[in-house]
Amino acid sequence: LFAQISEVQLRRNERAGFDAVVFPARTPVRILLGDRWDVGSLQQMFVLLDLVGRQGWTGKTREIDFRTTPVVLRPRER
């Protein structure tokens, strides 16, 4: 799974913690994760990325936010 990740950025958030921004290697859709993530959450991330790709939504989706429940897909601005 980690070979599928191009870059990870850590950003401070307003809750005195950090958020991880994950840039997958094979898609322009970035992923927002909170400060708690593990192999299971990375697997979920790639399952959803696969679903987005299979539905043809990759070009329409800017990012997927896993910090909230339910997960939020944010569209690209036109």
RODO-2510 file (C-alpha; in nm, 4 decimals, decimal comma):
residues 78
     n   res          X          Y          Z
     1     l     0,0000     0,0000     0,0000
     2     f     0,2743     0,2459     0,0841
     3     a     0,4190     0,2093    -0,2679
     4     q     0,0914     0,3589    -0,3951
     5     i     0,1587     0,6883    -0,2118
     6     s     0,3550     0,9625    -0,3848
     7     e     0,3698     1,2138    -0,0990
     8     v     0,2320     1,2833     0,2494
     9     q     0,2116     1,6359     0,3891
    10     l     0,1399     1,7075     0,7544
    11     r    -0,0491     2,0289     0,8291
    12     r    -0,1376     2,1814     1,1637
    13     n    -0,5084     2,2103     1,2266
    14     e    -0,7172     2,4341     1,4496
    15     r    -0,7455     2,1610     1,7147
    16     a    -0,3713     2,1855     1,8010
    17     g    -0,3093     1,8609     1,6139
    18     f    -0,2309     1,7810     1,2561
    19     d    -0,3973     1,6487     0,9429
    20     a    -0,2272     1,4325     0,6824
    21     v    -0,2736     1,5126     0,3140
    22     v    -0,1984     1,2017     0,1077
    23     f    -0,1153     1,2291    -0,2617
    24     p    -0,1645     0,8905    -0,4329
    25     a     0,0897     0,7966    -0,6995
    26     r    -0,1587     0,7116    -0,9757
    27     t    -0,4442     0,9592    -0,9400
    28     p    -0,4820     1,3371    -0,9012
    29     v    -0,7365     1,2926    -0,6183
    30     r    -0,5814     1,3833    -0,2845
    31     i    -0,6872     1,2363     0,0482
    32     l    -0,7342     1,4224     0,3766
    33     l    -0,6762     1,2133     0,6875
    34     g    -0,6933     1,3218     1,0481
    35     d    -0,4164     1,2638     1,2977
    36     r    -0,5078     0,8980     1,3581
    37     w    -0,4602     0,6547     1,0720
    38     d    -0,3270     0,3062     1,0244
    39     v    -0,3054     0,0307     0,7637
    40     g    -0,6828    -0,0283     0,7858
    41     s    -0,7656     0,3340     0,7096
    42     l    -0,5137     0,3336     0,4222
    43     q    -0,6843     0,0246     0,2808
    44     q    -1,0222     0,1995     0,3009
    45     m    -0,8697     0,5011     0,1301
    46     f    -0,7537     0,2928    -0,1662
    47     v    -1,0828     0,1036    -0,1900
    48     l    -1,2672     0,4351    -0,2196
    49     l    -1,0105     0,5666    -0,4686
    50     d    -1,0667     0,2542    -0,6777
    51     l    -1,4433     0,3077    -0,6629
    52     v    -1,4032     0,6725    -0,7699
    53     g    -1,1910     0,5585    -1,0642
    54     r    -1,4302     0,2812    -1,1685
    55     q    -1,7243     0,5236    -1,1633
    56     g    -1,5338     0,7697    -1,3840
    57     w    -1,5298     1,0391    -1,1149
    58     t    -1,1505     1,0904    -1,0989
    59     g    -1,1590     1,3992    -1,3201
    60     k    -1,4471     1,5457    -1,1206
    61     t    -1,3113     1,4789    -0,7699
    62     r    -1,0536     1,7109    -0,6122
    63     e    -1,0202     1,5373    -0,2753
    64     i    -1,1677     1,2809    -0,0407
    65     d    -1,1959     1,3849     0,3236
    66     f    -1,1734     1,0972     0,5713
    67     r    -1,1722     1,3320     0,8715
    68     t    -1,5521     1,3285     0,8882
    69     t    -1,8197     1,0637     0,9068
    70     p    -1,9498     1,0037     0,6476
    71     v    -1,6537     1,0520     0,4158
    72     v    -1,6845     1,3622     0,1957
    73     l    -1,5939     1,3802    -0,1748
    74     r    -1,5168     1,7366    -0,2818
    75     p    -1,5526     1,8246    -0,6512
    76     r    -1,2986     2,0038    -0,8645
    77     e    -1,3757     2,3673    -0,9298
    78     r    -1,4576     2,4464    -1,2895
***
